[in-house]
Amino acid sequence: FGAFALVIYPNNAWLHPHAFVDGIAAVLPAGFKAPLAIVRNWSFAMFYVLAEMWGSVVTSLLFWGFANQVTTIDEAKKYYPLFGMG
């Protein structure tokens, strides 16, 4: 997130391939408008995806950290496959 705020966002006019996408859009049918918009603004799409994934990743890390603290090695061999299925 720091790289986005300090490097990518200030330079988005230089990083986004507007001319390339305009050239491709002239050749492709109108149904490709939405995917081309994602490519045109790839940094914003990447930021959105990373922001959406952040909660799931942190929750998973916190759960497995807690599971490692409260189980012994013998219990882990028995219960971790069940934790992984849930």
C-alpha positions, 0 to 999 in steps of 0.5 A: 500500500505504501508503494501505491501511495508513494510511487504508483498513484503519483505516476499513474498518468505515465504508468497507465497504457491509455494509447495502447488500450485505445489502439486495441479498442479500435480493433476489438468488439464493443464487448471488450470495453470492461476488460480494457477499462481494467487494463487501462487503469491497472493500478487502481484494479490492483489496489482494489484486489489487494485491499479486498484480499487483505482482510482474508489474509490477515484473518487466516494468519491470525487464526493459524498463529493462534492455532500454533500457540494453543496446540501441541505437536501431537494435537497439531498432527490430529487437528490441523487437517480438520482446521484446513478443511474448515 
